[in-house]
């Protein structure tokens, strides 16, 4: 299989992740795709963790916690492979910022938020390609993870 045909290219993963975030059916499809991934690419592992979290969203109350805990372990693994990758930090923030705080599974939210704001403000030297930059910038602004001043600065980039 050529690299272009792979479902694990970043462009394909980003699109699948956004679809999965919006639809239960797409979430299940994304989960099945990512469950089959066996390599050790840090960013792809972060998408695999995000797929676990999306599965938690759609799971029964009985299974939600197990999926979230699996996602946390996979984010840890991805972070160990590439701790300063902004796309990994974005995925972890997008998941952890939606977990109820009483579960104690959102310990990286502030750290990742600060890291991403600082990375975005360095664009084009942010470590993100243009597609990822636009995705992360939109998420950070739309979900209130940046101050009004930083949002205005980011929109200039």
N, C-alpha and C positions, 0 to 999 in steps of 0.2 A: 504494500500500500504506500503510495507516495505521500510525502508530508502534506501536500495540498489537499489530498483526499481524506486525511485524518480528521476524525471528529474532535481531536484533542488540540487543534490549533487554537491559539488565543482568540482569534476572531470568532471561531465557532463556539468556543466555550463562553465568551462574553455574551453572544447572542442567546445561546441556550440558557444561560443563567438568568438573563433578563426575562425571557419567556417563562422560565420556571418560577420566577418570583411572582409572576402575574397569574399563573394558571395551575390548578392542581394536576391536570392531565400532563401539562408540560413539565411540571415538577417531578412527576413519577418517571417520565421518559428521561429526564436529566439524571435522576438518581440511578436509573438502570445503566445508563451510559457510563457514569462515573464509577459505579460499583465494579465495572469490568476493568477499570484502569489499574494496571499493576506496576507501572514504572515509578521512578522517584523524582520526576521534575517538580520542583518546589511549587511553582505557580499552579500547575495542574493539580497537585495535591491540595492546594487551597480551594480550588474549585470543587474537588471531591468532598472536602469538608463542608463547603457551602451547600452541596447537594444533600448531605446528611441533615443539615439544619432545615433545609426546605422540606425534607421528608418528615422531620419533626413537626413542622407546621401543620402538615396534613395527616399526621398519625393520630391514633387514639390516645387519650390521656395516659393510658397505661404505658405506651411506648415512647412518648415525647421525650422524656428525660434521657433515655438510653441513646436516642439519636443525637440529642444535643451534646451529651458527653462524648460520643464518638466524634462529632464534629470538632469539639475542643481538642481531642487527642490528635486529630489530623491537622488542625491548625498549628498545634505545637510542633508536629513533625515538619510541616512546611516551613515554619519559622526557624527551626533549627538548621534547615538546609539553606535558607536565604533570609536572614533576619531583617535586612534593610530593603526588601523588595516592597515598593509601595502598593503593588496590586494585591499581594498577600495581605498586607495591612488593611487595605480597603475591604477585601472580602471578610476578614475577621471583624472589622468594625460594623459592616453591614449586617452581620449575623448577631454579634454580641449586643449591639444597640437595640435589638428587637427582643432580646431575652429578658423576661421579668427579673429585675435586680435582686429580688428576694432569693432567687436560686443560687446566687453567688457565682455565676458562670460568665460574668461580664467584666472581668477584672482588667481587660486591656482597652476599654473604650476610650478613656481620656488619653492614654499613651498613644494609641493609634490615631486618634483625632488630631493631636498635636503633630505627630509625625507626618500625617497626610497634608495638613495645612502648610507646613514648612516645605514639604516636597512640591506641592502644587505651585507655591509661590516662586519656586526656582525654575519653573518650566520655561524653556524646553529642556533644562537640565534636571528634570524631576525624576528621571528613571522610568517614566511612562511614555509609551508611544502616543501619538495624537488621539487615537481611538480610546485608549485607556484613560488618558488625561481628561477627555471630554466626559467620559462615563463617571469618573471619580469626582470631577468638579461638579457635575450636575447632582450627583448623590449628596455631596457635602453641603451644597447650597440648599437643595430641596428639602433635606432632612434637618436643617438647622444646626449643622455641625460646625459652622463658621460664624464669626461675628459679621455684622452688617458691613463693617469696613473691609474685612477680608473678602467677603462675597463680592463687593464692588471691585476690589483689586483683582480677584480671580476672573471676573467677567472681562477685564481688560486684556487678559492673556489669550 
